[in-house]
Amino acid sequence: MTCILVRVSKSKEGKRVDSECYSKTASHIRRKRDYGETPDLCSFYEGYDSHGKEELMPPGIYDLEDLKEYGKKKGVCPYFLARYTITHANFIVYSYYYLIDPKIASVVSDELGKNSVVVFDEAHNIDNVCIESMSVKMTKKSLEKCSQNITNLTEQVRKIKQKDTEQLNNEYSRLVEGLRNARENRETDTVLTNPVIPNEILEECVPGNIRKADHFLVFMKRFLEYMKTRLRVQHVVQESPASFLKDCQTKVCIDRKPLRCSVQKE
């Protein structure tokens, strides 16, 4: 774990750290300053954004602890600094996931030179890594948590409506705008959100059935109920992504486009 922001790094759970990091570095959070708000941002990321890329790191071998010490000394985020400087390194040692997992590889490894030499240690584990990186585990407990999150969000929308309808419209206009700008803001957003979003999806318009707050919540409830029915089976089901999407469209009238856009909207 490379986070050096004390109140975030205290957490030992990786997903919680990622979530906290995203909430302090995401483009739509940082843009709140343009609206006169004062969001809780990461000072180390702000330091990296202002002068981190211009800093010349002394030649040498850096492990995670070295990067953290360097980040504290220079006031820059060691995580984003590592992602930037990795393309200038002569030798890189990292986990399979940084090269195989498309979500991570698209950010970390895509810019490596085409003439790079890749050496896999313990290569017999590659199959398992590939399967794990392309899999999503979903349980009854996780769906119950999703249901609670939707309920909480519905209540927040209701309160905002009562307080200021115009504010609600502005918030969702900014969400839609954020989707259009997501391609430019991949540096902080992509790797800290779960699914892989192809560039062509980011260039599409947001479907009308998820563009408004109420529509989006109704849409998510329908999809959640569909997923609950899929988990009620008593036998193993194997099907292709295309078959899954067709079944989803047939049973709850949800096609692939709003699903893909909901990933970024969420």
N, C-alpha and C positions, 0 to 999 in steps of 0.2 A: 504494500500500500504506500503510495507516494504522497498522499495528502499531508500538508504541513499546517493547515488551518486548524488550530487547536480544538475549537468547538465541534469540528466535523471529524477530525482524525481520532477523537476519543472513542467513537463507535467502532466496534470490532467486526461489525457485519458489513460485508462488501457492498451489498445492494443498498443499504441505508446510506453509506458514504457516497455512492454514485448518485443517489437521489438528492442528497444534500448539495453535492457539487453541481448537479444540473440546475438546482433551484437558485444557485448563486452565479452561474456563468452562462446560462442559456440566453440566446439573443433576445427573445421576447421579454425576459426579465430585465436585462440591461437597458432595453429601449424605454422602460418606464421612466427613466430619467428625462427623456424627451417630453414627457407629459407632466413634468414638475413633481414626480414622485421620488421617494428616496428608498429604493429597494435595498435589501440586505445582500450586498455583493461580496465576492471574495477579493480581498485586497491583493493577494498573490497573483490571481489571474489578471486583475487590472494592471498590476506591475508588468506581468508578462506581455500583455496586450500593448502597453505603452512603450516598453523598451526591451523586452525579453529577446526578441528576434535579432536585435542589433548587438546583443552581448556576444562576445567571442569567448567561448569556453576554452580554457587552457587544454592543450593536448594531454591525453591520458586515458586511463581505464576507469569508467564510472559504473558503480553498482547503484542500487536503489538508495542506500544510505548516503552515498557520495552526492547523489542528485538532490536529496533532501537538504543536506547541509549547504550545498551550493545555492539552492532556492532560498533558504533562510537568509543567507549572506547577501544575496542580490535582490531579495524581495520579489521573486518571481515564482510562479507555480512550476515545480519540478516535473509534474506530469505532462503539461502541455509543452514545456521546454524539451522534454525527452522526445515527444512526438515530432517536434520541429527539427531537432538536431539529428535524429536517427537517419535522415537521408544523407547526412554529411559524414557519417561514421564509416570507418574502414572495415570494422568487424562488429557484428551485432549478435548477441546471444539472447534468445528469448523463447517463450513457450510456443508450442505448435499452434495454439489458438490465434496468435498474432499473424499467422500466415494462412491458416486454413479457414478460420471462422470468417465468413464474408462481412459480418458486421464490423469486426475489428480490422480485418485485412484491408478493407476499402479505405480506412483512415490511416492505418499505420504502415502498411506494406506496399500499397499501390504505386508509390513513387520511387520504390527501389529500382536501381538500374537494371535494364534487361539483361545485362551481362553479369549479373550477380551470381555467385556460386552458393547454392543452398545445400546444407548438410543436415540431415535428420539423424539425431541420436535416438536410439530405442525406436526405430521406425516401425516395429511391429505393433505399436500402439496407435498408429495413424488412423486405422479404420475406426477405432472407438472414438477418437477425437472428432473425426468427421461426422459420425452419427450423432454424437452429443451436441456438436455445434449447430447442427441443422435440425435439432429436435426441440419441441416445446412440451413441457410437462404441465398437465392441468389436472387438478384434483377437485373434489367436492368442496374442500376447505377453501381453495383459491377462488372458486366461483362464488362462494358465500361472501368472501371478502370483497369481490367485485361488486356484488349486489349491495353491500353496505356502502361502498364508495359511491355508487350511483345514487343511493338514497341521500347520502351526505351532500353530494353535488346538487341534487334536486332541491334540497333545503336551502343551499347557498343561493341558487338561482332565484328561488322564491323570495328570499330576504332582499336580494339586490333589486328585484322587481318592485318590491314595496318601497325600497329606499330611493331608487333612482333608475327609471326605465332607460334613460339616455345613457347612463353609465354602463348598463348591461349591453346595450347595442354597441357601444364603443369597445367594450371588452371583446366581444365576438368579432367585431370588424378587425381588431388587432390579431385575433387568432387566425382569421382567414388570410390577413396580410402576412402573418408569420409563415403560413404554409407556402405562400408564393415566394417568400424570401428564404425558405429553408435551405435551398441549394447553396446559397451564398454563406449560410451560417453553419455549415456542416462541422466546422472545426470544434465547436463546443457541443452541438446538439446530437450529432449522429451516434457517436459511440456511447453516449450516456442514456440513450433511449433504446428500448429492447429490439424491435424488429428491424430488418434491413429494408430500406426504402429506396427503390431504384430512382434514378434521376428523372425518368420520364413521368413518374407519378407526381413528383414535385412540380412538374410543369403543367399538370392538368388543373382544370377548374374544380373547386369544391362542389360536390353534388348538392342540389337544393335540399334533399331530404336530410342532410346533416349540417346545413349551414347555420341554422338558428339554434339557440340553446335548447329550447323545448324539443325541437325535432331531433337533435343529437341525442338527448337523453332517452327519448322514446325508442330511437333506433338502437341504442346500446342495450336497453332492456329487452327488446325483441331478440337481439343476438345472444344475450346472456341466457334467456329462456331456451333458446335453441341448443346452446351448448350443454345446458343441464339435461335436456332430453337425450343428448348423445352419450352422456355419462351413465345413463340408467340401464344400458345394455348389460347383459349377463355373460356375454361371450366376446371374444376378440374380433374386432372388425379391422380389416385392412383395405384401404382405398387410396386412390391418387388425390392430389390437391384439386384437380379438375372435377373429380367425382364429388368431393366434399363441397365445393362451391356450388355445384349443380343441385345437390340435395338441399343446401341452405337456401338457394333461390326458390326451389320448389315448395319448401315447407313454410318459410317465413318471408318470402319475397325480398330477400336481400341479395344483391349481386355483388360482384367483386370490387367495383369502383368505389362505392362508399366505404367498404371495408378497408381498402388500401388508404384512402384519405383519412379515415378515422385513426389510423395508426399515428399519423403526424398531428392530427387535431388533439388527440389524447395526450 
